[in-house]
């Protein structure tokens, strides 16, 4: 019994050490900035980073000469059915968190465990907006056409598609309002690749300022104060 107890204590010590290491790296690494890359083109397309306090979305114009998100994320899939929205926010995350955890009070241990250890599916959360207002939770970034093309390619690549190449809509009543919808996504959420890690990588793909690595929205927004 003594040997078993010692073995269990060692395992517990390793787990505690890994958690502490994660917390330290999660705090320190976001301070290392990946600088923006100037491609020499006119910065004429507005995008936004928006956080609800936990999760960061990349917000883009619904339609311009380079992309029509309304054609790929149909307005018919949102409750309001309105077609006059100007912006669409897209975020990637754990499917269980999105669909089964409307508030932190609804969080189940099984959902958190699966999300943390690569055991669940992922989803794209798409939200339409009439306008965007800059504040501490919402920052505008002007980017060039080529940078926008790179951003669009990065975002589109995370959507799961059917045999016809269309985004795979998730029919559910677990939407947050009358202007959002969920779609199946590629990849698996974990401690090391969170919704904010994905958004941070989206900024890198667009040649914008970003953290070296971050699991949190703080790691992104501190570079846009």
C-alpha positions, 0 to 999 in steps of 0.5 A: 500500500505504501508503494501505491501511495508513493506512486499516486503522489508522484503522479499527482505531483507531475500533474500539478507541475504540468498545470503550473507550467501551463499557467506560467506559459499561458501568462508569459508567452502572450507577451512575446509579440509577433510583429505585423507584416506590411505588404506595401498595399493600401489598408482598405478593408476593416476587420475587427477582433471581438471578445465576449470576455472569454472567446475571441471572434474575427469579424469581417464585412459580410460582403465585398469584392473579395468575399460574400460570406452571406452566400456561404453562411446563409441568412436562412440559417439564423432565426431573424432571417434578416439579410441587411447585416454588415458584418459577420463574426466567426469563431472556432471552438469546442462543440460541447462548450458551444452547444451544451454550455450556454452559461458557466453554470451549465458546465459539466465536468465531462464537457470540460474534460473532453475539451481539455484532452482532445476528446470532442468535436469542434464547431464554428460559431457565426454571428451577424452584426448590423454595426461594430463599435470599438471599445475595450472588447472590440478593436478595428484593424485595417488590412490590405486586399491580399491580407484579407484573402489570406485571412479568408482562406485561413477561416474557410479552411477550418469549416467542415464541408460536405461533398459539394463543398458547402459548410455543414450547418448544425441545426440546434436551438442552442444558439445565443440570439436571433443572429447566429448559427453553428457549423461543423469544424475541423480540428480538436480543441485542447488546453494548447489549442483553444478558441483564442489560439485559433483567433490569434493564428488567424491574425498571423495568417493576415499578417497582423500583430499577434501573440507568439502563442496564447490560450486566452483573449487577454493574450490577443487584446494586449497587443491592440491597446 
